[in-house]
Amino acid sequence: MTPLERRRARLAGARLYLICDARPGGRPLGDVLGPALRGGVDVFQLRCKDATDEEILAASAEAAEWCDVAGALFILNDRPDLVAAAGADGVHVGQDDTPVAEARRIVGPDALVGLSTHSPEQVDAAHAAGVDYIGVGPVHVTPTKPGRAAVGTDLVTYAARNATLPWFAIGGVDETTINAVMTAGANRVAIVRAIAEAVDPEAVARRLDDKLEVGPPNARRPRKSSAERTAEIRATLEPIPEGERPTPLLVAVGAAALLGLVNLVLAVTGHSGAGGAGTLLVYCALMFAAAWGMWAKRYLAVLLFQILLAILVVFFFLFLLRASSVGDVALSLGVIGSAGWLFWKLVRVLARLQVPVAPA
């Protein structure tokens, strides 16, 4: 997964977006941003329209640190030329700011580019322009955008029906208006004054995040697309670094090697049972091959070992149904519990094996 893909995956799972300047509500940035991130903000945009480059970079250094600790995305407003120096994840531009193509060229292939939209035509054009997300609004008249007419909830509904990119309803959204915005179809919102000027930014952010989680009252919440759900899951996964092996994988390697060794000893000592030594040797070879494959972090080897674990669980479950002693019950429960635990843990290992390691 490339840096851009990873950022897009995190963006797909985001729903609460905060926008403010370096002195929100006249306070130090950290006094608002830190609590807001704890309250559930997923994306932060630093908007310093009249600041110098030095002031923007100073505020960006603090913002980037807060966002990194919280696992949130950090976006810089309308300064694609400062994105790299600011340590930002991307840039947001308006319809009258730096053109999208130029912004993309400046920030490079790994950064996000967001765009404000104010009409159905602009929503449609944004997809063709190749942006990563859009802002839809302003839903209500807001002093942060003087002279910009409110678009109301009709554009929100249009975006809900037609936009395939992640999008955030913006403009006068607060605790009193968010239900109407969600009812119109929004799953994500961008907030300015409601958090930036709040006495308790964390509490306000948490209440807004809770509302987004629950959805509008007395309305059916729009379902996320399978692509969005997949992106959210992938965003929680880290690739397995070179030379590292998670504990469940090491346990599986050890179990496979032990099973192979036990069967080899049984075959050599003549305790082959009705199947004969040949059957034990074949099983022994399979276990050693599985152990080697899992040690080498081969996806197919882990998958095949999971199938063997599933068969083992089914076998001992059937054995449990016919158990005639306390020892048989204890053995069955022990095998079912340990094999089931390992199977479940290897599911995440399999998922992480599919996430490519980013090039150094």
C-alpha angles and dihedrals in degrees: 000000000000122000089256092050090049091050091048090051091053089046091053089059095046122102109159116064122183124201124188144130130253093278106041109191088352091296133117111277094242092056089065106025097050095053092040091055090049088051093057110278109155101182130033125195120195108212113186104159099172101030126113121247090255092052092048093050092047092052090043092056090058094042093049091052093050092046093047092054092047095043091239128141118252117212127186119214118238097329107104089159090064099043096097095043091046093052089235126159092225150322135266120212134185130225090264097040131080109331114255095243091051092046090051091050092051099045093044133223098304102056131085122244120203128188135200116231129193105176141034089256092055092048090054094044092051091065092054091046091062101239121158098226141354139220114224118206156330086251090184133019108275134184090226088070105038114193093017112122118227115254095202124212095304091084089048089056091047091053091047090055100039113021117097094179123081107271137185127209109227140179125075093353112156140136092292097048104034095087092059090047092051092046087055088057109272119143094173132043137189115219130197120160098016090069103020093056098034120120088223108029093178094055093047092047091049093051092048091048090050090052091051090050094051098037129215118330117258092005134103110248114233110251119242116245119255088247090057092048091048091049091051091052094046090050089064093054126089121198116249105255121233110276095015123112121186117234095250089055092051090049090051092049090050093047093049092047091048092050090049092049093048092051091047091053091048091051094047094047093049097250092127099131124203093326094062131226091288093064092049092049092051091050089046091054091049092052094048090047090050091049092051093045093050091046087054088049095242111171095214093051092054091046093051091048089052089054089053090050090051091051090048092052092050092047094052092043089058089044089052091055089059098037113138101185142041089249092056091049092049092048093049095048091046094052094042092049097046095041091046092050092050092046091053094047092049090057090071091043089056091050092049091049088062093056107088119228110249113244115258 
